[in-house]
């Protein structure tokens, strides 16, 4: 296991992962962010260099102080050979099983190895399977006029509590701190209503994934997310980032809206695995 710290090697890795899109999307986005200032304090590991079979991104150990905080302790993995991923898990401390964490991967083999090891160790695993959507041509996205009384702006840290309350997987102090970090460190966009509060928003995360898209019920059907995503995707595209997101299959309204903006479903499934050594631990405190 090697932690890549050399900037030239990290740039080479980014190029290699880009050639493997879309299968490499989560870890590719993490490496891109590392190469552009590393705002989340992540690091990237490979099983060998320059020929590698496994890539794993994770926060540096000092970044996540709370052993129960699986929101901030966000990992992403890509492997060319399932056996190499299994070997990395079994013979190194690439994953700290004593701490809660989440792992994102586009590969069934990564999920199966984590599932089997979690079961053997008695670690609780929650699995979420997302459809992955990628925009093939961001400059071609349709543009919509702002409704009267709405203002386009980045999301402010002062609005994190509102976003936390609206998030189905949020509502606790861990998720609030995580959202505050995303707002401070990564591009975001929202529409502010006449009172100055967000009515529609989207963030990006350490994997460069579009996330936390939401529109207040009173403003739905007015193409608010089209305006927000148009602004945010344009900003990401200008920096060289792919425009992608994960959506739960049952979220039909979001899927319809994204398809209408030109996003296309990718083959396969994005596996989001949440692992908790102590499943009785409250989800935030």
Secondary structure in CASP SS format (residue, H / E / C, confidence):
PFRMAT SS
TARGET T0000
AUTHOR 0000-0000-0000
METHOD secondary structure of the structure
MODEL  1
X C 1.00
X E 1.00
X E 1.00
X E 1.00
X C 1.00
X C 1.00
X H 1.00
X H 1.00
X H 1.00
X H 1.00
X H 1.00
X H 1.00
X H 1.00
X H 1.00
X H 1.00
X H 1.00
X H 1.00
X H 1.00
X C 1.00
X C 1.00
X C 1.00
X C 1.00
X C 1.00
X C 1.00
X H 1.00
X H 1.00
X H 1.00
X H 1.00
X H 1.00
X H 1.00
X H 1.00
X H 1.00
X H 1.00
X H 1.00
X H 1.00
X C 1.00
X C 1.00
X C 1.00
X C 1.00
X C 1.00
X C 1.00
X E 1.00
X E 1.00
X E 1.00
X E 1.00
X E 1.00
X C 1.00
X C 1.00
X C 1.00
X C 1.00
X C 1.00
X C 1.00
X C 1.00
X E 1.00
X E 1.00
X E 1.00
X E 1.00
X E 1.00
X E 1.00
X C 1.00
X H 1.00
X H 1.00
X H 1.00
X C 1.00
X C 1.00
X C 1.00
X C 1.00
X C 1.00
X C 1.00
X C 1.00
X C 1.00
X C 1.00
X C 1.00
X E 1.00
X E 1.00
X E 1.00
X E 1.00
X E 1.00
X E 1.00
X C 1.00
X C 1.00
X H 1.00
X H 1.00
X H 1.00
X H 1.00
X H 1.00
X H 1.00
X H 1.00
X H 1.00
X H 1.00
X H 1.00
X C 1.00
X C 1.00
X C 1.00
X C 1.00
X C 1.00
X C 1.00
X C 1.00
X C 1.00
X C 1.00
X E 1.00
X E 1.00
X E 1.00
X E 1.00
X E 1.00
X C 1.00
X C 1.00
X H 1.00
X H 1.00
X H 1.00
X H 1.00
X H 1.00
X H 1.00
X H 1.00
X H 1.00
X H 1.00
X H 1.00
X H 1.00
X H 1.00
X H 1.00
X H 1.00
X C 1.00
X C 1.00
X E 1.00
X E 1.00
X E 1.00
X E 1.00
X E 1.00
X E 1.00
X E 1.00
X E 1.00
X E 1.00
X E 1.00
X E 1.00
X E 1.00
X C 1.00
X C 1.00
X H 1.00
X H 1.00
X H 1.00
X C 1.00
X C 1.00
X C 1.00
X C 1.00
X C 1.00
X C 1.00
X C 1.00
X C 1.00
X C 1.00
X C 1.00
X E 1.00
X E 1.00
X E 1.00
X C 1.00
X C 1.00
X C 1.00
X H 1.00
X H 1.00
X H 1.00
X H 1.00
X H 1.00
X H 1.00
X H 1.00
X H 1.00
X H 1.00
X H 1.00
X C 1.00
X C 1.00
X C 1.00
X C 1.00
X C 1.00
X C 1.00
X H 1.00
X H 1.00
X H 1.00
X H 1.00
X H 1.00
X H 1.00
X H 1.00
X H 1.00
X H 1.00
X H 1.00
X H 1.00
X H 1.00
X H 1.00
X C 1.00
X C 1.00
X E 1.00
X E 1.00
X E 1.00
X E 1.00
X E 1.00
X C 1.00
X C 1.00
X C 1.00
X C 1.00
X C 1.00
X E 1.00
X E 1.00
X E 1.00
X E 1.00
X E 1.00
X E 1.00
X E 1.00
X C 1.00
X C 1.00
X C 1.00
X C 1.00
X C 1.00
X E 1.00
X E 1.00
X E 1.00
X E 1.00
X E 1.00
X E 1.00
X C 1.00
X H 1.00
X H 1.00
X H 1.00
X C 1.00
X C 1.00
X C 1.00
X C 1.00
X H 1.00
X H 1.00
X H 1.00
X H 1.00
X H 1.00
X H 1.00
X H 1.00
X H 1.00
X H 1.00
X H 1.00
X H 1.00
X H 1.00
X H 1.00
X H 1.00
X H 1.00
X C 1.00
X C 1.00
X C 1.00
X C 1.00
X C 1.00
X E 1.00
X E 1.00
X E 1.00
X E 1.00
X E 1.00
X C 1.00
X C 1.00
X C 1.00
X H 1.00
X H 1.00
X H 1.00
X H 1.00
X H 1.00
X H 1.00
X H 1.00
X H 1.00
X H 1.00
X C 1.00
X C 1.00
X E 1.00
X E 1.00
X E 1.00
X C 1.00
X C 1.00
X C 1.00
X C 1.00
X E 1.00
X E 1.00
X E 1.00
X E 1.00
X E 1.00
X E 1.00
X E 1.00
X C 1.00
X C 1.00
X C 1.00
X C 1.00
X C 1.00
X C 1.00
X C 1.00
X C 1.00
X C 1.00
END
